[in-house]
Every structure is written in structure tokens, then in C-alpha cells.
């Protein structure tokens, strides 16, 4: 396999050289901060027999072959390597292939390494980067792309550099050397994988010495987030020693400025580039691919039948006369069993809707499509109708108490009856949207707390679950405990609400949220951060330019259209499917 890769890589390097020679970034004698130990070469080049650093002193652009059909954009490819080298030859190859297929003119940017002496570790690379963007922009007309449709895709230290280019283009990295430097050096979008050295506990060029935790750990002040800061798609592994909190903090700053952004965090993944197809969905959502964003499709029309369901049963959650705090206007809560014809797993997914704790339905767009989708994959689903509207003010009960009681009782019923359906009573997950997402957080983080006093032997068993799925959870932060988040959850004073206990039975979750949601995406992001601080690896996807109920109607090829696939990916990763 290694030999095959090296042969493939060599062929790629030959092809890329044929596509275009190295284009020097600086006029002779004009390169700033020249240092004798620095050169510019990909590691595939440095490993070639007879490599001579003196032949590679100049940073360069390498234009790849033109796409067969152009989408009018250009993608600058930026390798990582700790600012010691540029080592991501395999990623440059992968990115070139994928983005050329998508119609981008690709160009490999190779900057000076190793780290300069007596200067910040990024200084010479940043100088090269701003010059590279100007040169790319100057080539737009000649090469047939829009000068305001230039993006970057990057990895690690290359992503640190990409963040500088994306957030701080109005700050000159070097003194003007010629007329080319009169051109702007901003980029228009960025795909940022595993950015390193972004937080104050790693800005010296090391992995995060405190894992990115602590109230005094901040974003490095070199990132200015100026008026030319562009939309981004941030991708990070949850177990990366170059802390994923770097990506959550960058996301926070983007949303503080109403700049659209995606955030994709992958549990138990180390340092690496993940979710390339999520980046493609991001580009589709921004309208940067071949065709404009297609008309949105109603999800209920896409998943409109129960063809994969073989068995159905409905039962009330409470025995007659035993429901705690009954109120006539709240209705009777119940669960429904949906067992697929071809059962492929013994795991069970419980699903319920949102509705501001004022109403909820197991038959609407937040429940039925997911239930039908999981049934088609061979998974049993239990849907729940919990009590709404909110308890009357005179009861003194919080808005979620009736629903939380119903959820704890429903979980116990499912545990008790699972074996009778051929299912595993100890392999149960819960999923809810909006207020239902808040309810899911109650079920995931606070199962050790009694929502009601026991009424029978069934209540002697625990009501903890093995995973949770929160779709745009509402009411999770103190700035939006009753309504929309007043500060979009960005303010440091907006903290997680006190009803989430995060007890010892708290389990991993999947979060999916729209970045423009009034019930802010920071509900999901700050919960993810809390779980990571506890050592719980969860998954998170925030989707650009999407509001509350992002999945109700969505355009094909975007993350909001494909969101159910993120659920199946998560369940497969958890070995539930």
C-alpha cells in the first residue's frame, strides 16, 4: 500500500509539473526577511534524489490543470507541516482532484519553511501568503476565474496561515515591493482543517499545553477579524492535541460579526483533515459550484411513506390516575413503536419533536422523516408525544417539567419492553429538535435526577440512555432560557442553563444546527465544549446560512438536505447501525 501511494504521488507530482511550472512569488532580491536556512518545497520534492535546497529558496505557486468546466472560482491549496516543512502532499493531491472536478482552478501555494529565526513562526509564511493571493488575483482574467471567487483549503499550520489570510488581509504582512502589492490580498471563502497554534496556550508553536481549556485561554490577537473576513467551513477532530476549541472560538468570532460559517467536529479523531464532502456542501450552500442553489424541497415529500415498517404498536406512557401533575389541556402522552421489516440492529432510537413546549407532534417534519429513514436502515424507532402546552403558571413548574417526566417514564417503558420486540434494553438513544433538543439534553445530562416520584416497580430501573441527538436545541443558554438567544449565545455571560446536571451518566451526542438560528448555534457549540471538557467526545455540525427548522425545506447537495446522513454516520460510528 505504501509503495502504491508513493508511485501515485510521484505520478501526481509529474502531472502537476506538466500542468504548470513553479511561479516565483517575489522579484529577485525583493523577498522580505530572507533567511539562509529557509527554502520552499513540498516534502515529495525534498525526498527526490539530488534535492538541493539552493534551487528552492523562492516560495512559489504551482498552477494545476484547468477544469474541464469552470465554475468561475479558484482554490488555493495550503499544506501544513508545523511551519517546519510543507508535508501534506497527499492532501494536495486529493484536493486538486476533488476541487478540479467541481470546476475550480486549483493552485498549490508553497511557502518558506522551516520556521524563521528571531521572528514569529508564521511571519515569512504570512508574507508569502499575502503575496500569493495578490498574484492569484492578478491571474484571474488570464486563467478564466472571478477575482472575487478565490478561496483556500488548508491543513494544520497551513490552516493557521489560512486564518491569517481570511481574517487579517487589511493588515500588511510586509512593506510594498512593487505594483502587484497594490492589489487586494483578501480571500472570499476558506475551508479550514485542524488549525494549529490558534489559542494562547499554543501560540508559541506547540500543541495546546492546556488542551485549549480555561477562562484565560483566548484566541491569538494576530487574528483581527477585519471587514474583509470571509465565510469559513471549520473542520476539527475532537481528540486533536491542537485543540478543537480553536475552531469553536473562531466560529464564535465569525458569528459575532454575522459572517456565515460551518463548524464540523468529529469525535475521537486526532490531527487530520475530515469531512471533505461537508466542505463541498458548504460551497454548494454558498452558491459557489457549477449551478446556482437549487429550489428547496419539502422533506415530508422526500420521506412520505412507511414502506419499511412491519410492526406498529401504541401505548400510553402513564397508568390511569398515576400521571404526575395532570392538567386537562395537556393531553395524554404516548409512545409508538415502529419496527422495520428487516431489523438490522437491536439498538433503539426514541424520537420526538419540538414546539416551544407549547405543542408537539410525532407525525411532523421533525420526526416522521427521521423515523422512516432509520426504519429503512433496519433500526427500530419509538416516537413520543409528550405533554404540552407548558404547565400553568400557578403550578410553579418550569416549562419542561411535564415533558421531562414523560421522557423519563417513556425510556423506562422502552427498556422494559425492548426484549419482547427482539431489541436491546441497554442500547437506547434519544433525539429531539428545538424544545425537543432541550428535552434531549435533560435526558442525556440529568438522568440521575428524578423528574417525578416513583409510582410503581417500573420506576425502580434507571432512565439513562446510551447516546443523544440534538437538532437545533433551544433554551440551552441563559441568554435564551425562555425565548430566542438575545446575544446569539456569543456573550461569555451566556452560559449553560442550570437544569443540565452533566451527571456521571452523561453520554455522547450528535448536534446539528443552523448558523443563523435565533435559538443560536452556540446552544450546541457550548454544550459540545462542556462535554469535551468532561472527556465526552461528541459530534457537531453547524450549517451555513440556515435558520431554525433548517431541514423542513432544503436545497439538494447541501448539509441541510443531507442531514439525516449525518445521523446515520454518527450511529454507525457508535456501532448502533
N, C-alpha and C positions, 0 to 999 in steps of 0.2 A: 504493500500500500504506500509506504514512504517513497519507494523508488518511482512508483507510478505518479505520485504527486510531484516529485522533482522533475520528471520528464514533462508532465503537463505544465509545470511552472516555467520550465525552460522554453517550451513551445510558445507559451503566452508572452514571455519576455521578447522572443524573436518577433512575434506578430506585432507587439506594441512598438518595437523599434521600427518595424516596417511602416506602421501607421504614421509615425512622426518622430523626428529626432529630438534630442534634448534641446529645449529652447532656454537659453540663459536668461536669468531674471534681471541681472544688473549689467550696466555698461562696464567695460574693463576699467578697473581702478576706482570704481564708484561704490562698491559694495560696503555698507556700513559695518563697523565693528568686526572687521576681518580678524580671525584668529587662526594661527598656523595649524592647530590640531583639528580644525573642523573641515568636513567635506560633506558632499550631498550625494548619496547613493542609496538605493534600496539594498537590503541585505542579499537579495539574489544577485545583485551586481558585485557586491563586495566578496562574495564567495566564488566568483569566477576566477579561474586560473590566471595569474598575472595581473590581478587587480592592483592599480596604482592610485592611491588617494590624490596625488597631484593632478591627475586627469579629471578629478571630480570635485574640485574646490568650489565650483559655482552651483548654487541651487538652480533648479530648473523646472520647467513644465514639459510634460510629455503628452501630446495630443493623441488620443486614441482614434480608431477608425470612426468615421461619421456613421450615424444610424441610418438604416435604410429609409426610414420615415422619421423625420424630425418632429418633436413636439414643441420646438422653439426654445428649449431650455438647455442649460449647461450644468454639469455636475462636476465639481472639483473634488477629487479623491485625496484624502489626507490620512496617511499611515500614522500609527503610534509607534512607540518604542522607548518611552520614558525620557524623551529628548536625548537619549544616548545613541539611538540609531532610528532608522525607519524600516521596521521589520515585518509589516503586515502585507507581504507580497501576495499571500493567498486571498486576503480581503480585497486588495486592489484588483485582482483577477476576477473575483466573484462580483464585486460592484460594477466593474466595467461591463461584464456580460449582462447583468440584470438591467442596469440603467440604460445601456445602449439599446437593449430590446425594447425598453419603454420609450425610446425616442430621444434620450438625452445625448448631447455631445459630451463625452467624458474626457477629462484631462487629469492626469496624475501630477500632483504637486509634491516635489521632493525638496525639503528644506535642510538647512545646515544642522548637523549633529557632529560630535557629541555636545553636551551642554557647554555653553561658553564659560570661560573663567572670569570671575570678578563682575559678572552681570547676572540678573535674574535668569533662571534656567530656560525661560521661554523667549528671551529678548531677541536673539538673532532669528529664531523661527518666526516670531511675530513680524519682524521687519520683512522677512522673505514672504510671509503670508499676505501682508497688505500689498506688497509689490506684485505678487502673483495674481491677486484679484483684479488689480488695475490692468495687468497685462491681458488677463482673460477677457475683461470687459472691452478692451481695445480691439480684440479679435472678433467681436460678436458679429459685425456685419459681414466680414470676410468668411466666417465659418457658418453663418446662417442661423444664429440664435439671438434671442432677445437679450439685450444688455441688462434688462431688469428682471431676468428669469435665471439668475445664477444662484446655485445652491452648493452646499458642501455635504459630504458624507465622511465620517471620521471615526477614529478609534483611540481611546486612552489618552496619551499625551497629545495625539492629533486632535482629539475632541476638546482638550483644554485649549489648544490653538484655535480650533473652530469656534469655540465660545468667545474667544477674544475677537475673532473676525466678525462674529454675529452680533456682539453686544457693544463693541467699543471702536467702531470704524471711524468715529469722529475724533478720536484721539490719535494723533500721528505717532507711529512707532519709530519713525526716522525722519531726518531732515531731507527735504526735496532734493533730488539729484538731477532730474530732467523733466521735460514736458509731460511724460507719461504720468508723473506724480500729481498732475493737475486733475486726473480722472478720479472719480469717487472709488472707494475701496470697500463699500458695504456689500454684503450678500443678501439674497432675498428669501432664503429659507435654509434650514440646517437640519440634518439628521445626525444626531449626536449619540454615539455609543460609548458607554462606560467612561465618562470624562474623569480624568485623574487630576489631583493637585488643586482642586477647586475650593476646598474648605480650609479654614485657618489651621486645622490640625494636620494638614498635609501640604501646605503651600511651599514648604521647603523642598518638595520633590520626593516625598516618601509616601508609602501607603498611609492611610489615616491612622495616626497613633492612638486616637480615642474612638475610632470607628465612626467618626462623624457625629458622635453624641455630645450632649451638653449644651446648656443655655449660652455658654460663651463661645461655642463653635459657630463661626459665621462664614459666609461667602467671602472669598478673597476680594478685596476692594479694587483689584485691577479690572474687574468686570463692571463696566459703567452703565450698562443697560440704557444707552442713549436713544435718541429719537429715531435712529435707523435700525434699531434692534428688530430682528425678523422672527417670524413664526418658526417653531422648532418641534422636532419629534425626538424625545429623550428616551434612551433605552439603557437599562442597567440590570445587572444581576444582583439579587438580594443578598448574596453571600460574598460580594466583591470586597476585597480589602481596600480598594479605592472606593470609598463608601458610596452606596446608592443615595444616601442623604444629599449628596452633591446635586443629583438630578432633581430631587424633590425641592431643594432650595432654589435652584434655577427656575424650576416650574413656578414656584411661588412668586418670584420676581417678575416673570413674564405675565402672569395673570394679574398681578398688582397694577400692571400697565395696560391691561386689556389686550395683550398680544396673544393670539391663539397659539396653543401648544398641545402636543400629545405627550403622555408620560406612560412608559411601559416598563414595569418592574417584574422581574422573573424570580420566583422563589428558588433558593438553594443553588443558584447559578453563580459561578465565580466571575473572574475578569474575562470578558469576552463581548462579542457583538451578537445580539439576539434580536429576533423579531424583524427581519428584513422585510417580510411581507406586510407587517404593520406599518413600516415606513412607506411602502407603496400605497397602502390605504390612506395614509396621511396626505400623500401627494395627490391622490385622487380627490380627496375631500377638499383640498385647496384648488382643484381645477387645473393642475399642472401637467396632466398627462395628455394623451392624444386628443381625447374628446372632452367637451365640457361635462360638468357634473350632470349625470342623467336624472330624469324626473324621479322623485321619490315614490316608493312602492309601499303600500299598506301591508304590515306584517301579518295581519289576520287573513289577507288574501293569499299569502305565501304558505301559510300553515292553516288550512281551512277544514281539515278532516281528522277523524280518529281511526284511520285505517289500520294503524299498528296496535291499537288497543284490543286485547282479547277478553279482559275481565274488568268489571266495574262494580264498585260497592260504595255505599254512602252510609255514614253513621254520625249521630250527634256526638259532640265532644263531652257533654256533661250528662250524668243521670238526672232523671226528673227530680226537681226540687233541690238539687245539690249545687247548682251553679252559683259561684260567689258573686255578691253584689249585683243581683239581677236588676235589669232596667228594661221596661217594656219596649222602648223604642230601639233597642239594640239588636233585636232579632235573636235567632237561635244559631249558635256557631256549630259548624260541622266539618268533617273531613270526607274526602272522596278518594278511593283507591283506583288507580289506573295502572293495570298490569299489562305489559306488552305481550303480543303473541309469541315472540321469540325472545324470551328472557335470557340476557347475556351476562348479567351481573346480579349479585344478591344485595347490592347496595341500594339504598332508597333515597330519593330526593323529595323533600317536602317543599312545596311552592305556594306562595300567597302574594296578593297584590298590595299596592299602596292605596292612597286615597285620603291622605292627611288625617288619618284616624277619624274621618268623618263618614267614610263608606269604603267598601272593598268588594271585589268580585273574583271568584275563581275562574270565570269564563271570559275575561277580557284580555287585552293585548299583552299585559304584563305576565300572564300565567299560561293561557291556553297554548300559544306558540311554543314556549319552552317545554311544556308538558308533552306536546305532540312530538317535538324534536327529540327529546330524551327517550320517549317510548319507541321512536323509530330506531334508536341506537341500542335498544334492548334493555332499557333501565326502567324500573318501576317508579312511579311518581304518585305522591299523595298531595292533593291540593286541600287548602283550608280556607274556610270562610270564618273570620274571627268577628267578634262583636264590635260594631260601630253603630252610631257615632260615638264621640268621646263621652266618658262618664259625665253626668250632670255636675255642675259646679258645686252644688250643695253636698255632694258626696265627699268632697275633699280629695278625690282620687286624681292622679295625674293622667294625662291624655292617653297614655299607652297601657295602663294597668289592666283593663279588661282584656285587651289583645294579648298581653304578656301571659296572663293567666291561661287564656285559651291555648297559646302556643305550648306552654309547659305541659298542659294536660294532653294536647294532641301528640307531642313527642312520646309521652308515656304510653298512650294508646298504640301508636305505631310500633314501639318497642315490644309491647305485649302481644301484638297480633302478627308481627312480621313473619315468624316461623311458619304460621299457618298458610301464608302465601308463598312459602319457599324462599323467604328473604332473610337477611341477617339483621337481627335486632340491635347489633352493635356496630352498624355501618350506615349511619343516617346523617344526611346533611339538610340544611335549611336554606331557603332562598326567598328573598323579598325585595321589592322595589319601593323607593321613596320612603313613605312611612313604614312600609313593609321592610325596607332596608334597615331602618332604625330598629324595628322589631327583631330582625335577624341579629343585629348587634347585641340586643338584650339577650337573645337565646345563646349566642356564642360566648359572650363575656361574663354572663351573670347566672349561669345555671346552678351554682351552689346556693343562690339566694332563693327562698321560697316566694313565689308570686302570690300564693294563696295557702291557706291552712289545709292539711290533708283531709280528704273526705272519705277515703276507702283504702284498701290494700294496694291498689294500683299506684297510689301516690307515695308508696314506700320506696319505689325504684327511682333512680336518678333520671334527670331530664337533660343531661348533657348530650351534645352531638359530636360528630367527628369532623365536620367542616361547615363552612358557611359561604354563601354567595350574596353579596350586597350590590344591587343595581341602583345607582344614584341614591344612596341612603340620605335621608333628610334628618334634621333635628339632632345631628351628632355633635355639633359645636355650640358653645354658649352664645355666640352671636346670632344663632338661628334656632334656638331651642323650641320656638313656637311657630316661626314663620320662615321666610327667606333669610339667608345669612346677610346681615346688614353690612358686614365688611368683606363679604365673599370668603370669609374664613382666613383671610390673609393676615390680619392683625395678630400679633403674638398673644394678645389678651383673649383671643378666641380659642378656647381650649375644649377638650372633650367634656361632654356633659357628665355630671356625677353619677347618673344611674348606671353607667357602664362600669362594672366592678373589675373587669380583667382579672378574674379569679384563676386558680391553678388549673381549671379545666378549659380555659380559653383555647380555641383551636384555629388553624389556618383558615384564611378567607381568600376569595376572589372578589375584587372590586372592579366595577365598570361604571364610568361616569362621563358626562359631557363637560367640556371645559367652560361653557357659557351658562351652565346651570345656575339658576338663582338659589337653589339648595346646593351650595357650592361644592365643587370637586374637592375642595380642601377637607370636607367631611370624610371622604375616602382617604385622602393623602395623609392627614394627620392620624387617622386610625391605623393606617399601614405603618407609619413611623412608630407609633406606640407599640404595635405588635412586634416590629423588628427589634425595638429596644428590649422587649421581653424575651427575645430569642425565638420568636414565632415567625416563620417565613411565609408570607402571604404574597399574592399576585395582584397587580393593579394595572388597569388600562384606562387612561383618560383620553377622550376622543375630541379632536379639534373641531371648533365651530358647531358644537352640538349642545343643545339645551336639555331641560328636563324631558323625560319620556323620549329620549333620542331614538329609540328603536321602533316607535309606533309607525312612522314612515321614514324610509331611508333610501339613499341612492345606492344602486349596485356598485360593488367594488370598494365601498367604504367600510370603516370599522363598525359603524352603527348598523350597517346592513348585515355584517358577518358576526355580530356579537355573540350569537349562540355557539359559534365555533370556538370562541374563547372559553365558554363554559365547558364544552366537551374536552378541549385541550387541558383545562385545569383538572377535570375529573380523571382524565387519562393519566396525567402526571401524578395524581393522588392514588392511582391504581384502583379507581372506582368503576371505570369502564374498560 
